């Protein structure tokens, strides 16, 4: 296999949760470009339809990753329609921006149920399927927020949830390596999406000027790293958290 061939995903089926917007949409497009057939799992069917109109190798499935029954159902639907799952990208996420003393019980539940329980539900359900067919690859989308504390926009629930994602990634990687399942995490830095206006003036000092590269990323710049983790190019890599942040966490 050539170096470039190692990044190819022809013949693979990939699942991307929250794959209809922002980083998830870029991940979906990149996986399709690498040759995979992609299943987008999301709550917003109308938003998913926009992706399906653009990418003919993508299929859409509706589910809420916070609900285990939804996840179990969608695993069966995807396997029945697409023949099996080789790659899982746990991208669906939620964030509440509020100081710790103002975070409500509902706020906390929204973030943790999506970012931690949702990842767990999908890892366990799809992991069982992968174990039964001899292996697979899981990429959990973490964040530099699991490594540092974001300022000046406080988001304690999100930070805690992403740290949990990183540690869950390592735990599953160690346990599932004998099953042929690799589990890694991708931890982006500041990325501009419709849900993350990182270029707002009040954030510039901390989020752009403090980054050694002095800029934010686009989703399309993060997507190639996802392909690396999802493909045989990273065949000897498991339990790692790959940080893509323009150098932010180095200073």
N, C-alpha and C positions, 0 to 999 in steps of 0.2 A: 504493500500500500504506500502510495506517495504521500508526502506531507500534506498537500492540499486535499487529497482523497480522504485523509483522516478526519477532515472537518465535514465531509458529506453526510447527508442524512437520507439519501434515497432509500425507499423501502421502509422507512421508519414511520411510526405514528406517534405524534406528540400531542399532549394535552396542555393547554395554557389556561389557568383560571384567571378571571379578570382580563382576558385577552382581547377585549374590544375597545380599549382606550389607553392612552398614555404609554408607559413602558410596556404593558402587556400587548398592546397593538403592535409595537415595534418588534417585540419578541415573536409574535405570531407571524409577521411578515418575514422576519429573518429565517425562522424555521422552515417556512414554505420555500423561500429562495434557496435554502440548503438542500431541498429535495423532499422534506417530510410532508406527510399529510397531517394536517393540524386540526384538532378539535378545540374550539373556544368554548369554555364553560363560564357563564356569567348570568347575572340576574336580569340585565336589561336586554331583552330580545331585540328591540328596535336598534340599539347600538350595535349589537352583534351582526344584524342584517347588513349594516354599512360595510363591515369587514368582509362579509361573504360576497358582497357585490364587487369588491376589489380583488379578492384572491380566490381563484377557482378550486384550489386544493384544500380549502378550509371548510369545515363543517361547524355548525353552531348547536350548542346544547344549553338548555336553561336549568340552572340550579343555584342554590344558595349554600356556599361551602360551610356556613355556620350550622347547618342542619345535616346531621349524619344520614338521615333517611334520604335526603336529596343527593348526597354524595354517592351512597350505595346505588341508588337508582341510576345516576348518570354513568357510573362505571359500567353497569350492565348495558346501557344504551350505546355507549361508545364502542364497547367490545363487540356488540351485535352488529353495529353498522360498519365499523372500520377494521374489525378483525383482531384487535388486541392493542395494547398500549406499550410502547417502548420507552417513552420519555414523558415525565411529568414536570411541569413548571408551575410551582405554587406562587402565583403572582398576586392574586386577589388580596386587597388590603384596605384598611380604613385608618383614618387619623383624626384626632380631635385636638385642636390647638387651644390650650387653656392652661393657666397656671395650676399647680397641683391643688391648691386650696379651693379652686373653682371647678374641678372635675367632678361631675356627678356620677352616681352609680350607673346610670344609663350610658354615659360617655365611656366609662371604663369597660363596661360589658360590650359595647359596640366594637371597640378596638380589639380587645382581647379575644372575643368570640370569633372575629374575622381573622386576625393576624396570627393567633396561636391555635385556637381550637380548629379553625378552618384548615390551616396547614396540617395539623395532626389528623383530622378526618381524612383528608385527601392522601396523605402519606400512608396511612394505615390501609385504606380501602384499595388504592391503586398499588400499594406495596404488596398486598396479599395477591393481587392479580399477577404482578411481576414475578413474585416468588414462585408462583405456580407454573410460569412459562420459562423459568430459568434465568431471569435477571431483568435489569432495566436501569434507567438513569433518572434520578430526581434532582431537580435544581430548585431550591427554596430561595425566594427573593427576600433577602435581609435588607440591611441598610447600615450606613455609617452611624445611624442613630442608635444602633445596638452596641456601638463602640465608644461614642462620645455623647455629650449633651448639647443639643442644638440651642443656640442663642441667636437672637433675642426672642424667638418664637417658642414658648414653652410647650412641651408635648410629652409629659411623663409617661402616659399610658402607651403611646407609640414607641417610645424609647425602650421601655421594659419589654414590650411585645417583640421587638426586633432582636433584642438580646436573647430572648427565649427561642426565637427561630434559629439563631446561630447555634445555640447549645443543643436544641433538638436535632439539628442537622448532624452534629458530631455524634450524638448518641445513636441515631439510626444508622449512620455510616459504619460505626464500629460493630453494631449488632447484625447488620444486614450484609456486610461484605461477604460472608460465606454463602449467601444466597445469590450472589452475582448482582446485587443492587448497589450502585454507587450513589451517594447522597452528598451533594455539595451545596454551598450557598453563594449567592452573588450579592455583594453589598455596595450598591451605588452611592455616590456622593450626591451633590446637589444637581438635580436634573430638571430642566424646565419642561413641564407638561401643563395641560389645561387645569389640572388639579393642584399644581405646585408652582405658583408664580414666584420663582426664586429670584427674578430680576427686579422685584419691587425695590424702590430706593431705600426703604428703611432696613432692608436685609443686606444691602450691598457690602457693607464693611465686613460683616462676619461670613457671608456666604459666597462672596466673589473675591473681594480684596484679600481675604485671609487664605484663599486657595493659591498655592504656588503657581498654578497655571493661569490664575487671575481671570477665570471664567467659569460658567456652569456648563454642564453637558447637555446634549440632546439625547432623546431616547435611542435614536439610530446609532449613536456612538457607543452606547452600552450593549446593544444587541449582539455584536460580534463576540463579546465575552460569554454571552449566554450560549452561543453556538459552540464555543470551545468546551464549556462544561457539559453540554448535552451530547457531544460527539465523542468518537474514539480518539480524538486529539488529546483528550484528558483521561485516557484509559487507566492510568495508574494513579489517579487523583480521587480521593474520597475523604470526607470529613473536613474539607477545607472551606474557609470563607474568603472568597476572592473579592478584594476591595478595589473598586474603580472610582476614584474620587479626585483626580487631578492633583493628588498629593496632599489633600486637606489633613488627613490623619497623621501625616509625618511631622507636622509642626505644632 
